[in-house]
Amino acid sequence: MALATSTVTAMTLAATAISAAASVSQGMAAKKQAGFQAAVAQQQADRERQQADSASQDFRRQQSRVLASRRAAQGASGVDASTGSPLFTSEDFAGEVELNALRIKNGGEVRATRAEQFAALQRASGKNAQTSGFMRAGSSLLKGVSNAYGQ
């Protein structure tokens, strides 16, 4: 009878150890997956910033060509672009161009910040999953030992 009890106890402890190891492994795998997703989100944030910066620079260049074309047309028609209404119109145009370029950059910054927040959430989720795995493993070990020796 003692041999049977020893065998049952050993099997219970082995099953407990396997269950605990599986819990730890699941937690670590979840953390690794969340870390990968966080890295992807951070890359997306960096890409959003780069694209917004490029788009705002492209917009400024394009609008600079438009302004130059306007000035050339004014000059060809004999209008003095350095005084009066033509000057104010050019200044207003330049201000609007800069405002829209900044809006383009801000839109990219907003998207990048959202991606970074998602990355932070994924990292936190991964840490929580790992902690949960350790807790499940500890719980499993305590139950298994209690069952093995409490019989």
Order of alpha helices (4+ residues) and beta strands (2+ residues): alpha-alpha
